[in-house]
């Protein structure tokens, strides 16, 4: 049995590179609405998707479009269970800083318990546990499953898989897009 976690393709996201903390709401909305860059279609991943028993994905547009780029027979509906743990942000109107700084700051704060405008890390971990169980069920039924997912949620799911005895990287490949991380259950 095999579970493959893949991060979606690169979003075509041209949001303002500078923002206030409160502006991060709009940044996240634009990121969630962005299409995937169409010219990037990884051939090796397409072949991998053809070889697995089933392909599933998050309900967020960047994952649905990424899955569609794989040209696979995808009978399983996009599922919000696999959606990304969204970025928190405070409602401060200042200071203006690079959006990248805010993303790193607020994601770090989220892991430490700050969850303004999003689910807490404890809820995301619970959801990742349920998602891992769902992926295991699908792998048991279909032999293998590929999840087109997200950076943080894939990492949380990977932790749950390893706790259940699956072998694979401690963290899925977090840098870049389209990268598969494989998890196998020893016989």
TINUKE-342202 format. One line per field, with one value per atom (N, C-alpha, C): chain; x, y, z; residue in one letter. Coordinates in steps of 0.05 Angstrom, whole numbers, plus 5000, padded with zeros to 4 digits. Each point is the difference from the previous one (the first is absolute). Layout:
N
cadena: c(A	...)
xx: c(X	...)
yy: c(Y	...)
zz: c(Z	...)
residuo: c(A	...)
REM end
This chain:
187
cadena: c(A	A	A	A	A	A	A	A	A	A	A	A	A	A	A	A	A	A	A	A	A	A	A	A	A	A	A	A	A	A	A	A	A	A	A	A	A	A	A	A	A	A	A	A	A	A	A	A	A	A	A	A	A	A	A	A	A	A	A	A	A	A	A	A	A	A	A	A	A	A	A	A	A	A	A	A	A	A	A	A	A	A	A	A	A	A	A	A	A	A	A	A	A	A	A	A	A	A	A	A	A	A	A	A	A	A	A	A	A	A	A	A	A	A	A	A	A	A	A	A	A	A	A	A	A	A	A	A	A	A	A	A	A	A	A	A	A	A	A	A	A	A	A	A	A	A	A	A	A	A	A	A	A	A	A	A	A	A	A	A	A	A	A	A	A	A	A	A	A	A	A	A	A	A	A	A	A	A	A	A	A	A	A	A	A	A	A	A	A	A	A	A	A	A	A	A	A	A	A	A	A	A	A	A	A	A	A	A	A	A	A	A	A	A	A	A	A	A	A	A	A	A	A	A	A	A	A	A	A	A	A	A	A	A	A	A	A	A	A	A	A	A	A	A	A	A	A	A	A	A	A	A	A	A	A	A	A	A	A	A	A	A	A	A	A	A	A	A	A	A	A	A	A	A	A	A	A	A	A	A	A	A	A	A	A	A	A	A	A	A	A	A	A	A	A	A	A	A	A	A	A	A	A	A	A	A	A	A	A	A	A	A	A	A	A	A	A	A	A	A	A	A	A	A	A	A	A	A	A	A	A	A	A	A	A	A	A	A	A	A	A	A	A	A	A	A	A	A	A	A	A	A	A	A	A	A	A	A	A	A	A	A	A	A	A	A	A	A	A	A	A	A	A	A	A	A	A	A	A	A	A	A	A	A	A	A	A	A	A	A	A	A	A	A	A	A	A	A	A	A	A	A	A	A	A	A	A	A	A	A	A	A	A	A	A	A	A	A	A	A	A	A	A	A	A	A	A	A	A	A	A	A	A	A	A	A	A	A	A	A	A	A	A	A	A	A	A	A	A	A	A	A	A	A	A	A	A	A	A	A	A	A	A	A	A	A	A	A	A	A	A	A	A	A	A	A	A	A	A	A	A	A	A	A	A	A	A	A	A	A	A	A	A	A	A	A	A	A	A	A	A	A	A	A	A	A	A	A	A	A	A	A	A	A	A	A	A	A	A	A	A	A	A	A	A	A	A	A	A	A	A	A	A	A	A	A	A	A	A	A	A	A	A	A	A	A	A	A	A	A	A	A	A	A	A	A	A	A	A	A	A)
xx: c(5017	4983	5018	4989	5016	4981	5009	4987	5020	4992	5018	4988	5015	4992	5014	4985	5011	4990	5018	4991	4991	4978	4988	5021	4992	5016	5002	5019	5005	4977	4988	4978	5009	4984	5005	4989	5016	4991	5016	4987	5014	4990	4997	4991	5022	4992	5018	5023	5025	5022	5003	4986	5001	4972	4997	4974	5002	4977	4998	4989	5000	4989	4971	4983	4972	4998	5019	4999	5005	5011	5005	4974	4978	4974	4997	5004	4997	5022	5024	5022	4992	4989	4992	4977	4980	4978	5010	5019	5011	5015	5015	5015	4981	4979	4980	4985	4997	4986	5018	5026	5019	4999	5002	5003	5029	5003	5027	5013	5026	5014	4997	4987	4992	5022	5022	5022	5017	4996	5015	4985	5007	4986	5022	5005	5022	4993	5014	4995	5004	5021	5004	4977	4989	4978	4975	4996	4977	5002	5024	5003	4995	5010	4995	4971	4985	4971	4985	5010	4988	5004	5021	5007	4987	4988	4988	4971	4990	4973	4979	5005	4981	5015	4990	5011	4979	5007	4981	5013	4984	5011	4983	5013	4986	4979	4982	4979	5008	5024	5009	5009	4994	5003	5028	5021	5027	5005	4987	5003	4982	4976	4982	5013	5010	5013	5025	5015	5025	4993	4979	4992	4991	4985	4991	5024	5022	5024	5012	4993	5011	4986	4977	4985	4994	4992	4995	4970	4992	4972	4994	4990	4996	4970	4992	4972	4993	5020	4995	4997	4979	4995	5020	5007	5018	4988	5018	4991	5012	4983	5010	5016	4998	5015	5030	5009	5028	5009	4982	5006	5022	5014	5022	4990	5018	4995	5007	4979	5004	5017	5010	5018	4984	5007	4987	5011	4985	5010	4985	5013	4986	4987	4984	4986	5015	5026	5015	5003	4997	5002	5029	5018	5028	5017	5026	5016	4999	5008	5002	5027	5000	5024	4997	5022	4997	4980	4983	4980	5014	5023	5015	5008	5007	5007	4975	4977	4975	4993	5003	4993	5017	5026	5018	4993	4996	4994	4973	4980	4973	4999	5014	5000	5015	5022	5014	4982	4986	4982	4977	4991	4979	5009	5024	5010	5003	5003	5002	4973	4978	4973	4984	5011	4985	4983	4973	4982	4979	5005	4980	4992	4974	4988	5006	5008	5004	4997	5001	4998	5026	4999	5024	5017	5025	5018	4989	4988	4989	4978	4983	4979	5012	5020	5013	5013	5012	5012	4979	4977	4978	4990	4997	4991	5021	5026	5021	4998	4993	4997	4977	4978	4977	5008	5015	5008	5019	5018	5018	4984	4980	4983	4986	4990	4986	5019	5025	5019	5008	5003	5006	4978	4974	4978	5000	5006	5001	5024	5022	5023	4994	4986	4992	4981	4982	4981	5012	5017	5010	5030	5013	5029	5018	4992	5016	4982	5008	4985	5019	4993	5015	4983	5010	4985	5013	4985	5009	4992	5019	4994	5017	5005	5012	5024	5017	5025	4996	4985	4997	4983	4977	4983	5014	5015	5015	5020	5013	5019	4985	4977	4985	4990	4991	4991	5024	5023	5024	5007	4998	5005	4980	4975	4980	5006	5008	5006	5023	5021	5023	4993	4982	4991	4985	4988	4985	5018	5026	5019	5007	4991	5008	5028	5015	5027	5002	5014	5004	5014	5004	5014	4985	5016	4988	4982	5009	4984	5000	4977	5000	5017	5008	5016	4984	5009	4986	5007	5023	5008	4991	4991	4992	4972	4992	4973	5003	4979	4997	5017	5013	5018	4985	5003	4988	5017	4987	5013	4985	5015	4987	5001	4978	4998	4990	5013	4993	4996	4981	4995	5015	5019	5014	4981	5007	4983	5002)
yy: c(4976	5024	5025	5020	5025	5024	5021	5026	5021	5015	5021	5027	5017	5027	5019	5016	5019	5028	5019	5028	5010	5015	5010	5016	5006	5016	5029	5014	5028	5018	5014	5018	5024	5009	5025	5023	5007	5018	5026	5021	5026	5020	4992	5018	5020	5021	5021	4988	5006	4989	5013	5022	5014	5001	4997	5001	5007	5007	5003	4973	4995	4974	4997	5021	4997	4995	5010	4995	4971	4984	4972	4985	5010	4987	5000	5023	5002	4983	5000	4984	4971	4989	4972	4995	5018	4997	4999	5017	4999	4974	4992	4975	4976	4999	4979	5000	5023	5003	4997	5000	4999	4974	5001	4976	4990	4976	4988	5009	5005	5008	4977	5005	4980	4987	5014	4988	4980	4998	4981	4974	4981	4974	4978	4991	4981	4972	4993	4975	4975	5000	4978	4996	5022	4998	4991	5007	4990	4969	4991	4970	4987	5012	4990	4998	5022	5000	4978	4994	4979	4972	4998	4973	4994	5020	4996	4991	4989	4990	5022	5022	5023	5025	5022	5027	5016	5013	5017	5028	5019	5027	5017	5021	5020	5014	5013	5015	5028	5009	5026	5000	5022	5001	4992	5008	4993	4970	4986	4970	4987	5010	4990	5003	5024	5005	4984	4997	4984	4971	4989	4973	4998	5020	4999	5000	5013	5000	4972	4982	4973	4983	5009	4985	4972	4996	4973	4996	4975	4994	5005	5023	5009	4998	4978	4996	5011	5004	5009	5030	5010	5029	5014	5025	5016	5002	4998	4997	5022	5015	5021	4989	4974	4987	5005	5000	5002	5029	5020	5028	5010	5021	5011	5013	4999	5015	5029	5016	5028	5016	5022	5018	5018	5002	5020	5027	5020	5028	5017	5020	5019	5022	5016	5021	5027	5000	5024	5014	5026	5016	5009	4992	5007	4979	4997	5015	4986	5015	4990	4986	4974	4984	4981	4987	4980	4978	4993	4978	4975	4994	4976	5000	5023	5002	4993	5011	4995	4970	4988	4972	4982	5005	4985	5005	5025	5008	4987	5003	4990	4970	4986	4971	4990	5012	4993	5005	5023	5006	4979	4991	4980	4974	4992	4975	5004	5025	5006	5006	4998	5003	5024	5018	5023	4991	5004	4989	5020	5026	5020	4996	4997	4997	4973	4980	4974	4978	4975	4979	4998	4993	4997	4976	5000	4978	4973	5000	4975	4989	5017	4991	4990	5014	4991	4972	4996	4974	4978	5007	4981	4993	5020	4996	4984	5004	4984	4971	4995	4973	4986	5013	4989	4996	5020	4997	4977	4995	4977	4974	4999	4976	4996	5021	4998	4990	5011	4992	4971	4991	4972	4982	5008	4984	4998	5023	5000	4983	5001	4983	4970	4994	4972	4990	5018	4992	5000	5020	5003	4993	4993	4993	5024	5022	5024	5024	5023	5025	5023	5019	5025	5023	5015	5024	5025	5015	5027	5019	5007	5016	5025	5007	5026	4996	5020	4999	4993	5015	4996	4975	4998	4977	4974	4999	4975	4994	5020	4995	4988	5011	4990	4971	4995	4973	4980	5009	4983	4992	5018	4994	4979	5002	4980	4972	5000	4975	4986	5015	4988	4990	5014	4990	4974	4995	4975	4979	5004	4980	5001	5020	5003	5011	4990	5009	5020	5021	5022	5023	5021	5023	5012	5009	5012	5024	5015	5021	4997	5003	5000	5022	4998	5021	5026	5019	5024	5023	4997	5022	4993	5020	4995	4988	4997	4990	4974	4984	4976	4977	5002	4979	4978	4975	4978	4990	4993	4987	4974	4978	4973	4989	4987	4987	4971	4981	4972	4987	4981	4985	4973	4995	4975	4976	4979	4976	4985)
zz: c(5000	5000	5000	4987	4998	5001	5014	5000	4991	4980	4989	5005	5014	5006	4981	4986	4980	5007	4998	5003	4972	5000	4976	4983	4975	4982	5010	4988	5007	4993	5020	4995	4984	4982	4984	5017	5021	5021	4999	4993	4997	5020	5025	5021	5007	5013	5008	5017	4993	5016	5027	5005	5026	5011	5026	5012	5030	5011	5029	5010	5026	5009	4991	5002	4992	4970	4984	4971	4993	5019	4994	4995	5009	4993	4970	4987	4971	4986	5011	4989	4999	5022	5002	4980	4999	4981	4971	4993	4972	4996	5019	4998	4996	5015	4998	4973	4989	4974	4976	5004	4978	4985	4974	4983	5002	4992	4998	4974	5000	4976	4980	4978	4981	4985	4995	4984	5015	5026	5016	5004	4985	5001	5003	5024	5004	4988	4980	4986	5018	5016	5018	5020	5010	5019	4985	4975	4985	4997	4995	4997	5027	5022	5027	5006	4993	5005	4985	4976	4984	5013	5015	5012	5026	5013	5027	4997	5022	5000	5000	5014	5001	5006	4989	5004	5014	5022	5015	5003	5008	5003	5019	5009	5017	4983	5013	4986	4991	5008	4992	4971	4986	4971	4990	5014	4991	5000	5017	5000	4979	4997	4979	4973	4994	4974	4997	5021	4999	4993	5013	4995	4971	4990	4972	4980	5008	4982	4998	5018	4999	4979	4990	4980	5008	5025	5010	5003	5003	5005	5030	5006	5028	5007	5011	5007	5028	5016	5028	5000	5012	5001	5017	4992	5018	5028	5020	5027	5018	5014	5018	5024	5005	5021	4995	4975	4993	4996	5004	4995	5018	4991	5015	5026	5020	5025	4993	5000	4991	5019	4990	5014	5018	5026	5017	4995	5010	4998	5020	5011	5018	4983	5012	4986	5002	5003	5002	4973	4999	4976	4994	5017	4997	5013	4996	4980	4973	4980	4973	4997	4993	4997	4977	4991	4979	5008	4982	5006	5008	4988	5007	5030	5011	5029	5016	4993	5014	4998	4977	4997	5019	5001	5017	5029	5007	5028	5009	4984	5008	4999	4982	5001	5024	5007	5025	5024	5001	5022	5001	4977	4999	5013	4994	5013	5030	5009	5029	5013	4984	5012	4990	4984	4990	4977	5002	4979	4992	5001	4993	4971	4995	4973	4987	5015	4988	5022	4992	5020	5015	5026	5016	4990	5007	4991	5011	5024	5011	4982	4990	4982	4973	4990	4975	5004	5023	5006	5002	5012	5002	4972	4983	4972	4985	5005	4987	5008	5025	5010	4985	4997	4985	4970	4989	4973	4996	5019	4998	5000	5018	5001	4973	4988	4974	4979	4999	4980	5004	5025	5005	4990	5005	4990	4970	4987	4970	4990	5014	4992	5004	5021	5005	4978	4990	4980	4972	4994	4973	4996	5022	4998	5003	4988	5002	4996	5012	4997	4998	4983	4998	5009	5019	5009	4989	4985	4991	5022	5017	5023	5003	5025	5007	5018	5001	5015	5029	5015	5029	5006	4986	5005	4993	4978	4993	5022	5012	5021	5025	5006	5023	4995	4975	4993	5001	4991	5000	5029	5018	5029	5009	4993	5008	4987	4975	4987	5014	5006	5013	5028	5014	5026	4998	4976	4996	4987	4999	4991	4971	4986	4971	4999	4980	4996	4977	5005	4980	5014	4985	5012	5024	5019	5024	4992	4980	4989	4970	4987	4971	4989	4975	4988	5001	5017	5005	4981	4988	4982	4971	4986	4973	4998	4975	4994	4984	4999	4985	5011	5023	5009	5015	4992	5014	5023	5022	5023	5004	5000	5002	5028	5007	5026	4995	5012	4997	5026	5000	5024	4998	5018	4999	5002	4986	5000	5027)
residuo: c(X	X	X	X	X	X	X	X	X	X	X	X	X	X	X	X	X	X	X	X	X	X	X	X	X	X	X	X	X	X	X	X	X	X	X	X	X	X	X	X	X	X	X	X	X	X	X	X	X	X	X	X	X	X	X	X	X	X	X	X	X	X	X	X	X	X	X	X	X	X	X	X	X	X	X	X	X	X	X	X	X	X	X	X	X	X	X	X	X	X	X	X	X	X	X	X	X	X	X	X	X	X	X	X	X	X	X	X	X	X	X	X	X	X	X	X	X	X	X	X	X	X	X	X	X	X	X	X	X	X	X	X	X	X	X	X	X	X	X	X	X	X	X	X	X	X	X	X	X	X	X	X	X	X	X	X	X	X	X	X	X	X	X	X	X	X	X	X	X	X	X	X	X	X	X	X	X	X	X	X	X	X	X	X	X	X	X	X	X	X	X	X	X	X	X	X	X	X	X	X	X	X	X	X	X	X	X	X	X	X	X	X	X	X	X	X	X	X	X	X	X	X	X	X	X	X	X	X	X	X	X	X	X	X	X	X	X	X	X	X	X	X	X	X	X	X	X	X	X	X	X	X	X	X	X	X	X	X	X	X	X	X	X	X	X	X	X	X	X	X	X	X	X	X	X	X	X	X	X	X	X	X	X	X	X	X	X	X	X	X	X	X	X	X	X	X	X	X	X	X	X	X	X	X	X	X	X	X	X	X	X	X	X	X	X	X	X	X	X	X	X	X	X	X	X	X	X	X	X	X	X	X	X	X	X	X	X	X	X	X	X	X	X	X	X	X	X	X	X	X	X	X	X	X	X	X	X	X	X	X	X	X	X	X	X	X	X	X	X	X	X	X	X	X	X	X	X	X	X	X	X	X	X	X	X	X	X	X	X	X	X	X	X	X	X	X	X	X	X	X	X	X	X	X	X	X	X	X	X	X	X	X	X	X	X	X	X	X	X	X	X	X	X	X	X	X	X	X	X	X	X	X	X	X	X	X	X	X	X	X	X	X	X	X	X	X	X	X	X	X	X	X	X	X	X	X	X	X	X	X	X	X	X	X	X	X	X	X	X	X	X	X	X	X	X	X	X	X	X	X	X	X	X	X	X	X	X	X	X	X	X	X	X	X	X	X	X	X	X	X	X	X	X	X	X	X	X	X	X	X	X	X	X	X	X	X	X	X	X	X	X	X	X	X	X	X	X	X	X	X	X	X	X	X	X	X	X	X	X	X	X	X	X	X	X	X	X	X	X	X	X	X	X	X	X	X	X	X	X	X	X)
REM end
